[in-house]
Amino acid sequence: MPAAKDEVYSTRSLTLARRTQPFQESVIREMTRLGDEAGSVNLSQGLPDFDSPPEVIAAALDAIRSGDNQYTFPFGEPNFRNAIAEKSARYNHIPADPETEVTVTCGVSEAIMSTILALTDPGDEVIILEPWYENYVPDCRMAGAVPRFVSMHEPDYTFDPQELRAAFNNRTRLIMINTPHNPTGRVLTHSELDVIASLCLEHGVVAVTDEIYEHIQYDGRKHISIGSLDGMRDRTVTISGLGKSYAVTGWRVGWAVAAEPLTALIRKVHDYLTVCAPAPFQAAGIVALNLPESYYQDMRAQYVTRRTVLLNALDESGMLYRQPEGAYYVMADIANLRWDHAKYTQPEWTFDRAFAEYIARDIGVAVVPGSSFYSRKESGTTRVRFNFAKHMSTMESAAKRLKCLVKA
Ligand SMILES: Cc1ncc(COP(=O)(O)O)c(C=O)c1O
């Protein structure tokens, strides 16, 4: 029966889902907003402010003009998957069949979410080395998986093999690895990866390795993919993407390489989550993955120069840090700086969050509070993360501003 025109209904209040309650909005993205609002130099979110190589940009424009604008095959455009498989064999030493073992995703973020959803059931445990890139924990929570943290101990950010062993149990399904590491700049060594691999083999656990910074390491260090170690090919999901290596974080193209039985599950999630990654940027990705070795050498050399500018500025301001071995971040110690804490703090803020407010508004540099990379918010509260994926002029302007920091 249709309601009478002037009939009055009572409205029932909404019941909101609890799924997102255990986590907050991304602090990193919030810091970028704070930085923009304060007019500061953005050394917070890890996005380059320089362009991708012209041939990569041209390939994307050509693809759009030539009509490459519709859905691709859900698991990725075949030639792009071929290029990823070729790179995986050559650079990561992991042979992969592009037909059945490569999935192209909307960024590394989606590859990680799809993998966790595909390879865990609610209540399963996922080991996460702490500090961690901030998506891992919300991803686990959204999947109903339980994160179990193992510390990478300061000052060297190394894990204790006994503590890692103790974290494995019969509910453990995955261990999340990230090398080179955000936020600490660690590059995991062969022996550290061996420890992780042997525990994965012993306990029937899959290693999910986020290698988005695989081409950025310093001082002669080499990138090692855990999936290339003995016995690990079939129990590793190796994830990377275009964003950081080719300065195209807004293109949202990533991939997951994994043995067929794992890929089959990941593809099901990916298909329903996003259907496919952007078509023209996959076309451009083929050009990116075929850039000569000199591109990577040049990129690393430029990062070394940017790192020097930042570290010199931190030295001058009296901040302590561990020199990054890879990626483009530094966790710096803010404990011995003098600043007006009372002026900036708010009741719910940790010390580092208040410092982030101060440094953005008074010094003019946006950073990320260290505690946002930890499960226990009392950890990391004397640290902030700087990123140096910036044009030299941006780095120099940040360095000039950082000179205004005062030692305690
Ligand atoms: C370790 C790590 N993984 C994943 C991402 C996100 O990757 P994407 O932009 O490809 O989703 C980032 C971005 O900063 C990162 O640092």
The ligand as a Tripos MOL2 file, in Angstrom:
@<TRIPOS>MOLECULE
LIG
   16    16     1     0     0
SMALL
NO_CHARGES

@<TRIPOS>ATOM
      1 C1         56.3520    0.2670    2.0650 C.3       1 LIG1
      2 C2         55.2650    0.8030    1.2140 C.ar      1 LIG1
      3 N1         54.3650   -0.0330    0.6740 N.ar      1 LIG1
      4 C3         53.3510    0.4110   -0.0760 C.ar      1 LIG1
      5 C4         53.1860    1.7580   -0.3420 C.ar      1 LIG1
      6 C5         52.0300    2.2040   -1.1970 C.3       1 LIG1
      7 O1         52.2730    1.8250   -2.5250 O.3       1 LIG1
      8 P1         51.2780    2.2170   -3.7090 P.3       1 LIG1
      9 O2         51.2780    3.7020   -3.8020 O.co2     1 LIG1
     10 O3         51.8580    1.5480   -4.9250 O.co2     1 LIG1
     11 O4         49.9560    1.6910   -3.3410 O.co2     1 LIG1
     12 C6         54.0910    2.6720    0.1910 C.ar      1 LIG1
     13 C7         53.9180    4.1110   -0.0330 C.2       1 LIG1
     14 O5         54.5550    4.9510    0.5440 O.2       1 LIG1
     15 C8         55.1550    2.1840    0.9830 C.ar      1 LIG1
     16 O6         56.0540    2.9980    1.5310 O.3       1 LIG1
@<TRIPOS>BOND
     1     1     2 1
     2     2     3 ar
     3     2    15 ar
     4     3     4 ar
     5     4     5 ar
     6     5     6 1
     7     5    12 ar
     8     6     7 1
     9     7     8 1
    10     8     9 2
    11     8    10 1
    12     8    11 1
    13    12    13 1
    14    12    15 ar
    15    13    14 2
    16    15    16 1
@<TRIPOS>SUBSTRUCTURE
     1 LIG1         1 GROUP 0 **** ****
